Amino acid sequence: MFRPTMVTICEPKRLLVELGKDLRSEALVDLGFKKIDTYENVYAFRSEEPEKIHLMCETLRDMSLPYATHRHGGADIHLEWFRDRGYVHGKFKRINFFGNDFDDDAPFTIEEF
């Protein structure tokens, strides 16, 4: 089992994506993400304009990236908040880990929400 690329933080002014083995970093950099020096495989997208964050959420959805559950950052909760207010639309994916979710080989499921 491998850890897929996932959105770990989804907030009004920033998105964090943890790079997995299924995506190359260039794909994120081309979208405007920047590597965070304090974490090995984490990239950040920041904007003072919430509309750009909302658009990026939908772009990441179209790339089939799952949003982490509360056990790994809670990106899915913030995304639901955006959707409830009409800022984003459509079905997204959520990743839910079981056991120690910080182990690279932790079991997980991915579901639509």
MODELLER restraints for C-alpha pairs under 7 A, 6 or more apart:
rsr = mdl.restraints
at = mdl.atoms
rsr.add(forms.Gaussian(group=physical.xy_distance, feature=features.Distance(at['CA:1:A'], at['CA:105:A']), mean=5.86, stdev=0.5))
rsr.add(forms.Gaussian(group=physical.xy_distance, feature=features.Distance(at['CA:2:A'], at['CA:21:A']), mean=6.96, stdev=0.5))
rsr.add(forms.Gaussian(group=physical.xy_distance, feature=features.Distance(at['CA:2:A'], at['CA:104:A']), mean=6.78, stdev=0.5))
rsr.add(forms.Gaussian(group=physical.xy_distance, feature=features.Distance(at['CA:2:A'], at['CA:105:A']), mean=6.07, stdev=0.5))
rsr.add(forms.Gaussian(group=physical.xy_distance, feature=features.Distance(at['CA:3:A'], at['CA:20:A']), mean=5.50, stdev=0.5))
rsr.add(forms.Gaussian(group=physical.xy_distance, feature=features.Distance(at['CA:3:A'], at['CA:21:A']), mean=6.75, stdev=0.5))
rsr.add(forms.Gaussian(group=physical.xy_distance, feature=features.Distance(at['CA:3:A'], at['CA:104:A']), mean=6.04, stdev=0.5))
rsr.add(forms.Gaussian(group=physical.xy_distance, feature=features.Distance(at['CA:3:A'], at['CA:105:A']), mean=6.86, stdev=0.5))
rsr.add(forms.Gaussian(group=physical.xy_distance, feature=features.Distance(at['CA:4:A'], at['CA:20:A']), mean=4.41, stdev=0.5))
rsr.add(forms.Gaussian(group=physical.xy_distance, feature=features.Distance(at['CA:4:A'], at['CA:21:A']), mean=6.05, stdev=0.5))
rsr.add(forms.Gaussian(group=physical.xy_distance, feature=features.Distance(at['CA:4:A'], at['CA:22:A']), mean=5.93, stdev=0.5))
rsr.add(forms.Gaussian(group=physical.xy_distance, feature=features.Distance(at['CA:5:A'], at['CA:18:A']), mean=5.64, stdev=0.5))
rsr.add(forms.Gaussian(group=physical.xy_distance, feature=features.Distance(at['CA:5:A'], at['CA:19:A']), mean=4.53, stdev=0.5))
rsr.add(forms.Gaussian(group=physical.xy_distance, feature=features.Distance(at['CA:5:A'], at['CA:20:A']), mean=3.95, stdev=0.5))
rsr.add(forms.Gaussian(group=physical.xy_distance, feature=features.Distance(at['CA:5:A'], at['CA:21:A']), mean=6.90, stdev=0.5))
rsr.add(forms.Gaussian(group=physical.xy_distance, feature=features.Distance(at['CA:5:A'], at['CA:22:A']), mean=6.41, stdev=0.5))
rsr.add(forms.Gaussian(group=physical.xy_distance, feature=features.Distance(at['CA:5:A'], at['CA:23:A']), mean=6.55, stdev=0.5))
rsr.add(forms.Gaussian(group=physical.xy_distance, feature=features.Distance(at['CA:5:A'], at['CA:65:A']), mean=6.41, stdev=0.5))
rsr.add(forms.Gaussian(group=physical.xy_distance, feature=features.Distance(at['CA:6:A'], at['CA:17:A']), mean=5.59, stdev=0.5))
rsr.add(forms.Gaussian(group=physical.xy_distance, feature=features.Distance(at['CA:6:A'], at['CA:18:A']), mean=5.50, stdev=0.5))
rsr.add(forms.Gaussian(group=physical.xy_distance, feature=features.Distance(at['CA:6:A'], at['CA:19:A']), mean=6.77, stdev=0.5))
rsr.add(forms.Gaussian(group=physical.xy_distance, feature=features.Distance(at['CA:6:A'], at['CA:65:A']), mean=5.43, stdev=0.5))
rsr.add(forms.Gaussian(group=physical.xy_distance, feature=features.Distance(at['CA:6:A'], at['CA:66:A']), mean=5.10, stdev=0.5))
rsr.add(forms.Gaussian(group=physical.xy_distance, feature=features.Distance(at['CA:6:A'], at['CA:67:A']), mean=5.73, stdev=0.5))
rsr.add(forms.Gaussian(group=physical.xy_distance, feature=features.Distance(at['CA:6:A'], at['CA:68:A']), mean=6.47, stdev=0.5))
rsr.add(forms.Gaussian(group=physical.xy_distance, feature=features.Distance(at['CA:7:A'], at['CA:16:A']), mean=5.83, stdev=0.5))
rsr.add(forms.Gaussian(group=physical.xy_distance, feature=features.Distance(at['CA:7:A'], at['CA:17:A']), mean=4.35, stdev=0.5))
rsr.add(forms.Gaussian(group=physical.xy_distance, feature=features.Distance(at['CA:7:A'], at['CA:18:A']), mean=6.34, stdev=0.5))
rsr.add(forms.Gaussian(group=physical.xy_distance, feature=features.Distance(at['CA:7:A'], at['CA:65:A']), mean=6.82, stdev=0.5))
rsr.add(forms.Gaussian(group=physical.xy_distance, feature=features.Distance(at['CA:7:A'], at['CA:66:A']), mean=6.23, stdev=0.5))
rsr.add(forms.Gaussian(group=physical.xy_distance, feature=features.Distance(at['CA:7:A'], at['CA:67:A']), mean=4.67, stdev=0.5))
rsr.add(forms.Gaussian(group=physical.xy_distance, feature=features.Distance(at['CA:7:A'], at['CA:68:A']), mean=5.95, stdev=0.5))
rsr.add(forms.Gaussian(group=physical.xy_distance, feature=features.Distance(at['CA:7:A'], at['CA:75:A']), mean=6.48, stdev=0.5))
rsr.add(forms.Gaussian(group=physical.xy_distance, feature=features.Distance(at['CA:8:A'], at['CA:16:A']), mean=5.62, stdev=0.5))
rsr.add(forms.Gaussian(group=physical.xy_distance, feature=features.Distance(at['CA:8:A'], at['CA:17:A']), mean=5.70, stdev=0.5))
rsr.add(forms.Gaussian(group=physical.xy_distance, feature=features.Distance(at['CA:8:A'], at['CA:18:A']), mean=6.57, stdev=0.5))
rsr.add(forms.Gaussian(group=physical.xy_distance, feature=features.Distance(at['CA:8:A'], at['CA:67:A']), mean=6.29, stdev=0.5))
rsr.add(forms.Gaussian(group=physical.xy_distance, feature=features.Distance(at['CA:8:A'], at['CA:68:A']), mean=5.19, stdev=0.5))
rsr.add(forms.Gaussian(group=physical.xy_distance, feature=features.Distance(at['CA:8:A'], at['CA:72:A']), mean=6.45, stdev=0.5))
rsr.add(forms.Gaussian(group=physical.xy_distance, feature=features.Distance(at['CA:8:A'], at['CA:73:A']), mean=5.09, stdev=0.5))
rsr.add(forms.Gaussian(group=physical.xy_distance, feature=features.Distance(at['CA:8:A'], at['CA:74:A']), mean=6.75, stdev=0.5))
rsr.add(forms.Gaussian(group=physical.xy_distance, feature=features.Distance(at['CA:8:A'], at['CA:75:A']), mean=5.38, stdev=0.5))
rsr.add(forms.Gaussian(group=physical.xy_distance, feature=features.Distance(at['CA:9:A'], at['CA:15:A']), mean=5.32, stdev=0.5))
rsr.add(forms.Gaussian(group=physical.xy_distance, feature=features.Distance(at['CA:9:A'], at['CA:16:A']), mean=4.88, stdev=0.5))
rsr.add(forms.Gaussian(group=physical.xy_distance, feature=features.Distance(at['CA:9:A'], at['CA:73:A']), mean=5.69, stdev=0.5))
rsr.add(forms.Gaussian(group=physical.xy_distance, feature=features.Distance(at['CA:9:A'], at['CA:74:A']), mean=6.63, stdev=0.5))
rsr.add(forms.Gaussian(group=physical.xy_distance, feature=features.Distance(at['CA:9:A'], at['CA:75:A']), mean=4.75, stdev=0.5))
rsr.add(forms.Gaussian(group=physical.xy_distance, feature=features.Distance(at['CA:10:A'], at['CA:16:A']), mean=6.75, stdev=0.5))
rsr.add(forms.Gaussian(group=physical.xy_distance, feature=features.Distance(at['CA:10:A'], at['CA:75:A']), mean=4.71, stdev=0.5))
rsr.add(forms.Gaussian(group=physical.xy_distance, feature=features.Distance(at['CA:10:A'], at['CA:78:A']), mean=5.87, stdev=0.5))
rsr.add(forms.Gaussian(group=physical.xy_distance, feature=features.Distance(at['CA:10:A'], at['CA:79:A']), mean=6.51, stdev=0.5))
rsr.add(forms.Gaussian(group=physical.xy_distance, feature=features.Distance(at['CA:11:A'], at['CA:78:A']), mean=6.38, stdev=0.5))
rsr.add(forms.Gaussian(group=physical.xy_distance, feature=features.Distance(at['CA:12:A'], at['CA:50:A']), mean=5.60, stdev=0.5))
rsr.add(forms.Gaussian(group=physical.xy_distance, feature=features.Distance(at['CA:12:A'], at['CA:53:A']), mean=6.63, stdev=0.5))
rsr.add(forms.Gaussian(group=physical.xy_distance, feature=features.Distance(at['CA:13:A'], at['CA:46:A']), mean=5.64, stdev=0.5))
rsr.add(forms.Gaussian(group=physical.xy_distance, feature=features.Distance(at['CA:13:A'], at['CA:47:A']), mean=5.24, stdev=0.5))
rsr.add(forms.Gaussian(group=physical.xy_distance, feature=features.Distance(at['CA:13:A'], at['CA:48:A']), mean=5.64, stdev=0.5))
rsr.add(forms.Gaussian(group=physical.xy_distance, feature=features.Distance(at['CA:13:A'], at['CA:50:A']), mean=6.15, stdev=0.5))
rsr.add(forms.Gaussian(group=physical.xy_distance, feature=features.Distance(at['CA:13:A'], at['CA:53:A']), mean=6.56, stdev=0.5))
rsr.add(forms.Gaussian(group=physical.xy_distance, feature=features.Distance(at['CA:14:A'], at['CA:44:A']), mean=6.82, stdev=0.5))
rsr.add(forms.Gaussian(group=physical.xy_distance, feature=features.Distance(at['CA:14:A'], at['CA:45:A']), mean=5.50, stdev=0.5))
rsr.add(forms.Gaussian(group=physical.xy_distance, feature=features.Distance(at['CA:14:A'], at['CA:46:A']), mean=4.36, stdev=0.5))
rsr.add(forms.Gaussian(group=physical.xy_distance, feature=features.Distance(at['CA:14:A'], at['CA:47:A']), mean=6.39, stdev=0.5))
rsr.add(forms.Gaussian(group=physical.xy_distance, feature=features.Distance(at['CA:14:A'], at['CA:53:A']), mean=6.81, stdev=0.5))
rsr.add(forms.Gaussian(group=physical.xy_distance, feature=features.Distance(at['CA:15:A'], at['CA:44:A']), mean=5.67, stdev=0.5))
rsr.add(forms.Gaussian(group=physical.xy_distance, feature=features.Distance(at['CA:15:A'], at['CA:45:A']), mean=5.16, stdev=0.5))
rsr.add(forms.Gaussian(group=physical.xy_distance, feature=features.Distance(at['CA:15:A'], at['CA:46:A']), mean=6.58, stdev=0.5))
rsr.add(forms.Gaussian(group=physical.xy_distance, feature=features.Distance(at['CA:16:A'], at['CA:42:A']), mean=6.59, stdev=0.5))
rsr.add(forms.Gaussian(group=physical.xy_distance, feature=features.Distance(at['CA:16:A'], at['CA:43:A']), mean=5.62, stdev=0.5))
rsr.add(forms.Gaussian(group=physical.xy_distance, feature=features.Distance(at['CA:16:A'], at['CA:44:A']), mean=4.55, stdev=0.5))
rsr.add(forms.Gaussian(group=physical.xy_distance, feature=features.Distance(at['CA:16:A'], at['CA:45:A']), mean=6.49, stdev=0.5))
rsr.add(forms.Gaussian(group=physical.xy_distance, feature=features.Distance(at['CA:17:A'], at['CA:42:A']), mean=5.59, stdev=0.5))
rsr.add(forms.Gaussian(group=physical.xy_distance, feature=features.Distance(at['CA:17:A'], at['CA:43:A']), mean=5.25, stdev=0.5))
rsr.add(forms.Gaussian(group=physical.xy_distance, feature=features.Distance(at['CA:17:A'], at['CA:44:A']), mean=6.46, stdev=0.5))
rsr.add(forms.Gaussian(group=physical.xy_distance, feature=features.Distance(at['CA:18:A'], at['CA:41:A']), mean=5.61, stdev=0.5))
rsr.add(forms.Gaussian(group=physical.xy_distance, feature=features.Distance(at['CA:18:A'], at['CA:42:A']), mean=4.43, stdev=0.5))
rsr.add(forms.Gaussian(group=physical.xy_distance, feature=features.Distance(at['CA:18:A'], at['CA:43:A']), mean=6.46, stdev=0.5))
rsr.add(forms.Gaussian(group=physical.xy_distance, feature=features.Distance(at['CA:19:A'], at['CA:41:A']), mean=5.21, stdev=0.5))
rsr.add(forms.Gaussian(group=physical.xy_distance, feature=features.Distance(at['CA:19:A'], at['CA:42:A']), mean=6.07, stdev=0.5))
rsr.add(forms.Gaussian(group=physical.xy_distance, feature=features.Distance(at['CA:32:A'], at['CA:45:A']), mean=6.40, stdev=0.5))
rsr.add(forms.Gaussian(group=physical.xy_distance, feature=features.Distance(at['CA:33:A'], at['CA:43:A']), mean=5.72, stdev=0.5))
rsr.add(forms.Gaussian(group=physical.xy_distance, feature=features.Distance(at['CA:33:A'], at['CA:44:A']), mean=5.11, stdev=0.5))
rsr.add(forms.Gaussian(group=physical.xy_distance, feature=features.Distance(at['CA:33:A'], at['CA:45:A']), mean=4.58, stdev=0.5))
rsr.add(forms.Gaussian(group=physical.xy_distance, feature=features.Distance(at['CA:34:A'], at['CA:43:A']), mean=5.24, stdev=0.5))
rsr.add(forms.Gaussian(group=physical.xy_distance, feature=features.Distance(at['CA:34:A'], at['CA:44:A']), mean=5.28, stdev=0.5))
rsr.add(forms.Gaussian(group=physical.xy_distance, feature=features.Distance(at['CA:34:A'], at['CA:45:A']), mean=6.55, stdev=0.5))
rsr.add(forms.Gaussian(group=physical.xy_distance, feature=features.Distance(at['CA:35:A'], at['CA:42:A']), mean=6.06, stdev=0.5))
rsr.add(forms.Gaussian(group=physical.xy_distance, feature=features.Distance(at['CA:35:A'], at['CA:43:A']), mean=4.32, stdev=0.5))
rsr.add(forms.Gaussian(group=physical.xy_distance, feature=features.Distance(at['CA:35:A'], at['CA:44:A']), mean=6.35, stdev=0.5))
rsr.add(forms.Gaussian(group=physical.xy_distance, feature=features.Distance(at['CA:36:A'], at['CA:42:A']), mean=5.74, stdev=0.5))
rsr.add(forms.Gaussian(group=physical.xy_distance, feature=features.Distance(at['CA:36:A'], at['CA:43:A']), mean=5.52, stdev=0.5))
rsr.add(forms.Gaussian(group=physical.xy_distance, feature=features.Distance(at['CA:36:A'], at['CA:44:A']), mean=6.59, stdev=0.5))
rsr.add(forms.Gaussian(group=physical.xy_distance, feature=features.Distance(at['CA:47:A'], at['CA:53:A']), mean=6.64, stdev=0.5))
rsr.add(forms.Gaussian(group=physical.xy_distance, feature=features.Distance(at['CA:54:A'], at['CA:87:A']), mean=6.18, stdev=0.5))
rsr.add(forms.Gaussian(group=physical.xy_distance, feature=features.Distance(at['CA:54:A'], at['CA:88:A']), mean=5.96, stdev=0.5))
rsr.add(forms.Gaussian(group=physical.xy_distance, feature=features.Distance(at['CA:58:A'], at['CA:88:A']), mean=6.71, stdev=0.5))
rsr.add(forms.Gaussian(group=physical.xy_distance, feature=features.Distance(at['CA:61:A'], at['CA:92:A']), mean=5.79, stdev=0.5))
rsr.add(forms.Gaussian(group=physical.xy_distance, feature=features.Distance(at['CA:65:A'], at['CA:93:A']), mean=6.85, stdev=0.5))
rsr.add(forms.Gaussian(group=physical.xy_distance, feature=features.Distance(at['CA:66:A'], at['CA:93:A']), mean=4.45, stdev=0.5))
rsr.add(forms.Gaussian(group=physical.xy_distance, feature=features.Distance(at['CA:66:A'], at['CA:94:A']), mean=4.69, stdev=0.5))
rsr.add(forms.Gaussian(group=physical.xy_distance, feature=features.Distance(at['CA:66:A'], at['CA:95:A']), mean=5.60, stdev=0.5))
rsr.add(forms.Gaussian(group=physical.xy_distance, feature=features.Distance(at['CA:67:A'], at['CA:75:A']), mean=5.44, stdev=0.5))
rsr.add(forms.Gaussian(group=physical.xy_distance, feature=features.Distance(at['CA:67:A'], at['CA:76:A']), mean=5.21, stdev=0.5))
rsr.add(forms.Gaussian(group=physical.xy_distance, feature=features.Distance(at['CA:67:A'], at['CA:93:A']), mean=6.08, stdev=0.5))
rsr.add(forms.Gaussian(group=physical.xy_distance, feature=features.Distance(at['CA:67:A'], at['CA:94:A']), mean=4.60, stdev=0.5))
rsr.add(forms.Gaussian(group=physical.xy_distance, feature=features.Distance(at['CA:67:A'], at['CA:95:A']), mean=5.97, stdev=0.5))
rsr.add(forms.Gaussian(group=physical.xy_distance, feature=features.Distance(at['CA:68:A'], at['CA:74:A']), mean=5.74, stdev=0.5))
rsr.add(forms.Gaussian(group=physical.xy_distance, feature=features.Distance(at['CA:68:A'], at['CA:75:A']), mean=5.30, stdev=0.5))
rsr.add(forms.Gaussian(group=physical.xy_distance, feature=features.Distance(at['CA:68:A'], at['CA:76:A']), mean=5.84, stdev=0.5))
rsr.add(forms.Gaussian(group=physical.xy_distance, feature=features.Distance(at['CA:68:A'], at['CA:94:A']), mean=5.74, stdev=0.5))
rsr.add(forms.Gaussian(group=physical.xy_distance, feature=features.Distance(at['CA:68:A'], at['CA:95:A']), mean=5.06, stdev=0.5))
rsr.add(forms.Gaussian(group=physical.xy_distance, feature=features.Distance(at['CA:68:A'], at['CA:96:A']), mean=6.55, stdev=0.5))
rsr.add(forms.Gaussian(group=physical.xy_distance, feature=features.Distance(at['CA:69:A'], at['CA:75:A']), mean=6.19, stdev=0.5))
rsr.add(forms.Gaussian(group=physical.xy_distance, feature=features.Distance(at['CA:69:A'], at['CA:76:A']), mean=5.50, stdev=0.5))
rsr.add(forms.Gaussian(group=physical.xy_distance, feature=features.Distance(at['CA:69:A'], at['CA:94:A']), mean=6.58, stdev=0.5))
rsr.add(forms.Gaussian(group=physical.xy_distance, feature=features.Distance(at['CA:69:A'], at['CA:95:A']), mean=6.20, stdev=0.5))
rsr.add(forms.Gaussian(group=physical.xy_distance, feature=features.Distance(at['CA:69:A'], at['CA:96:A']), mean=5.67, stdev=0.5))
rsr.add(forms.Gaussian(group=physical.xy_distance, feature=features.Distance(at['CA:76:A'], at['CA:94:A']), mean=6.46, stdev=0.5))
rsr.add(forms.Gaussian(group=physical.xy_distance, feature=features.Distance(at['CA:82:A'], at['CA:88:A']), mean=5.98, stdev=0.5))
rsr.add(forms.Gaussian(group=physical.xy_distance, feature=features.Distance(at['CA:83:A'], at['CA:89:A']), mean=6.02, stdev=0.5))
rsr.add(forms.Gaussian(group=physical.xy_distance, feature=features.Distance(at['CA:91:A'], at['CA:112:A']), mean=6.34, stdev=0.5))
rsr.add(forms.Gaussian(group=physical.xy_distance, feature=features.Distance(at['CA:91:A'], at['CA:113:A']), mean=5.73, stdev=0.5))
rsr.add(forms.Gaussian(group=physical.xy_distance, feature=features.Distance(at['CA:92:A'], at['CA:112:A']), mean=5.55, stdev=0.5))
rsr.add(forms.Gaussian(group=physical.xy_distance, feature=features.Distance(at['CA:92:A'], at['CA:113:A']), mean=5.51, stdev=0.5))
rsr.add(forms.Gaussian(group=physical.xy_distance, feature=features.Distance(at['CA:93:A'], at['CA:110:A']), mean=6.49, stdev=0.5))
rsr.add(forms.Gaussian(group=physical.xy_distance, feature=features.Distance(at['CA:93:A'], at['CA:111:A']), mean=5.46, stdev=0.5))
rsr.add(forms.Gaussian(group=physical.xy_distance, feature=features.Distance(at['CA:93:A'], at['CA:112:A']), mean=4.38, stdev=0.5))
rsr.add(forms.Gaussian(group=physical.xy_distance, feature=features.Distance(at['CA:93:A'], at['CA:113:A']), mean=5.98, stdev=0.5))
rsr.add(forms.Gaussian(group=physical.xy_distance, feature=features.Distance(at['CA:94:A'], at['CA:110:A']), mean=5.54, stdev=0.5))
rsr.add(forms.Gaussian(group=physical.xy_distance, feature=features.Distance(at['CA:94:A'], at['CA:111:A']), mean=5.43, stdev=0.5))
rsr.add(forms.Gaussian(group=physical.xy_distance, feature=features.Distance(at['CA:94:A'], at['CA:112:A']), mean=6.18, stdev=0.5))
rsr.add(forms.Gaussian(group=physical.xy_distance, feature=features.Distance(at['CA:94:A'], at['CA:113:A']), mean=6.82, stdev=0.5))
rsr.add(forms.Gaussian(group=physical.xy_distance, feature=features.Distance(at['CA:95:A'], at['CA:108:A']), mean=6.67, stdev=0.5))
rsr.add(forms.Gaussian(group=physical.xy_distance, feature=features.Distance(at['CA:95:A'], at['CA:109:A']), mean=5.74, stdev=0.5))
rsr.add(forms.Gaussian(group=physical.xy_distance, feature=features.Distance(at['CA:95:A'], at['CA:110:A']), mean=4.48, stdev=0.5))
rsr.add(forms.Gaussian(group=physical.xy_distance, feature=features.Distance(at['CA:95:A'], at['CA:111:A']), mean=6.67, stdev=0.5))
rsr.add(forms.Gaussian(group=physical.xy_distance, feature=features.Distance(at['CA:96:A'], at['CA:108:A']), mean=5.39, stdev=0.5))
rsr.add(forms.Gaussian(group=physical.xy_distance, feature=features.Distance(at['CA:96:A'], at['CA:109:A']), mean=5.39, stdev=0.5))
rsr.add(forms.Gaussian(group=physical.xy_distance, feature=features.Distance(at['CA:96:A'], at['CA:110:A']), mean=6.40, stdev=0.5))
rsr.add(forms.Gaussian(group=physical.xy_distance, feature=features.Distance(at['CA:97:A'], at['CA:106:A']), mean=6.64, stdev=0.5))
rsr.add(forms.Gaussian(group=physical.xy_distance, feature=features.Distance(at['CA:97:A'], at['CA:107:A']), mean=5.88, stdev=0.5))
rsr.add(forms.Gaussian(group=physical.xy_distance, feature=features.Distance(at['CA:97:A'], at['CA:108:A']), mean=4.19, stdev=0.5))
rsr.add(forms.Gaussian(group=physical.xy_distance, feature=features.Distance(at['CA:97:A'], at['CA:109:A']), mean=6.64, stdev=0.5))
rsr.add(forms.Gaussian(group=physical.xy_distance, feature=features.Distance(at['CA:98:A'], at['CA:106:A']), mean=6.55, stdev=0.5))
rsr.add(forms.Gaussian(group=physical.xy_distance, feature=features.Distance(at['CA:98:A'], at['CA:107:A']), mean=5.54, stdev=0.5))
rsr.add(forms.Gaussian(group=physical.xy_distance, feature=features.Distance(at['CA:98:A'], at['CA:108:A']), mean=5.77, stdev=0.5))
rsr.add(forms.Gaussian(group=physical.xy_distance, feature=features.Distance(at['CA:99:A'], at['CA:106:A']), mean=6.42, stdev=0.5))
rsr.add(forms.Gaussian(group=physical.xy_distance, feature=features.Distance(at['CA:100:A'], at['CA:106:A']), mean=6.16, stdev=0.5))
